[in-house]
Amino acid sequence: MSYQHLIDQQRHFFNTNTTKDLSYRINELKRLKSVLLKNETRLYEAIYQDFKKSEFETYTTELSIIYHEIDLAVSKVKKWAKKRKVSTGLANLPGKSYIIPEPYGTVLVIGAWNYPYQLSLCPAIAAIAAGCTVILKPSEIPSQTAAIMAELVNENFDPKIFKVVEGSVKETTALLNHKFDKIFFTGSAVVGKIIYQAAAKHLTPVTLELGGKSPAIITKDVNIEMTAKRLVWGKFLNAGQTCIAPDYVMVESSIKETFLSAIKKQIEKADYNVDNHNYTQIINDKNFERLESLIDSDKIYIGGNCNKENRIIPPTILTGVDFEDKVMQDEIFGPILPIIEYTNINDAIKQIKTLSKPLSCYVFTKNKTLKNKILNEISFGGGAVNDAVMHFTEQKLPFGGVGDSGIGNYHGKYGFETFSHYKSILQKSFLIELDLKYAPYSAKKLKWLKKIIG
């Protein structure tokens, strides 16, 4: 299987410089928004068929974010694409220096299954805004959403600028055999390493949006009810199938029981259920079985009664957990929340740092000193203080991981930058040229050079 013709077609079109026209980019982005708006009902139906995701959650966690990304790019792309002047040193006067953003070229975007619209289309939006041509490979796991994206894009866009390729591992592998100017991948660290190795053969730059075990750290001085409310929402959104969901909680021992009671109260109040349109299925049997195996029946505080036939795992809280337990070995990516108590913040930080650098970290505290200590000592992609997940919605914040949780970032301007090369230019005048740098060299010339360039 070869996609060489499609890639050649996109590369040829890119080389016509059509996509460097900002009006062209803006029109393509507006076209995408129009297509999505006209087909919202079908988009809702498709994702519901895949894992029972409600219209409310599909709009708030997927489509609204896509629309905002388009609107921001349309309004700001002219500013983002402007030549940027920088100062010029004495050695190059008279002259001027500036930076020109230019699109990478033909790019491959590989989407994830857990937020299939958002995590596929938002990187594609950034790439189009930057002036790239895009081949999008959505995850095949939510098959209905992959099919509707392919239909809507491929029927409304010229494949020379934007094309969706459906398929599974076979098709992805075939795509990775070709040279792209940039690859953007969202998914697991295991697959991320495969993507990175394939890209290295062609020296292709890569952005990897991965995951990891994102901690939430709670000190004794918090508003416990509000903390529980925000953590429960952030954890059990999309049935925990969120890369930035709190993966486990480190809670100060003196408030552990009160906190657990508050967590239970919030779960019961939310009444998570697919029929209540505030919960989803686990995406497939493989992930259901993996998650079920992480639940130690002796450590269940609430939940744990799994429904295999309907692939439903209710919000499940585990207590008495330590870092050696199975549930703490890898990212959970489901509705299971281990609670680990600590008495000394230094010990808690030390334990957290035994794991790979996470994508997110959440600090719940009123203590400014402790807040700064945690933020300064733990390395992570991004996060929030006294909230969970919501930092993702801020378009002026770059979103991305560090270490095993990812390489690079995007969202808003940062997405434009991810798909752009910044070309550095020094422009000189013909008016005058000092002979200091030219032969013959002398002690006098060296003396003057030291004064000028230091």
Buried (B, 14 or more C-beta within 10 A) or exposed (E): EEBEEBBEBBBEBBEEEBBEEBEBBBEBBEBBBEBBEEBEEBBBBBBBBBBBBBBEBBBEBBBEBBBBBBBBBBEBBEEBBEEEEEEBEEEBEEEBBBBBBBBBBBBBBBBBBBBBBBBBBBBBBBBBBBBBBBBBBBBBBBBBBBBBBBBBBBEBBEBBBBBBBBBEEEBBEBBBEBBBBBBBBBBBBEBBEBBBEBBEEBEBBBBBBBBBBBBBBBBBEBEBEBBBBBBBBBBBBBBBBBBBBBBBBBBBEEBBEBBBEBBBBBBEEBEBEBEEBBBBBBBBEEBBEBBBEBBBEEBBBBBBEBEEEEBBBBBBBBBBBEBEBEBBEBBBBBBBBBBBBBEEBEEBBEBBEEBBBBBBBBBBBEBEEBBEBBEEEBBBBBBBBBBBBEBBBEBEBBBBBBBBBBBBBBBBBBBBBBBBBEEEEEEEEEEEEEEBEEEEEEEEBEEEBEEEEE
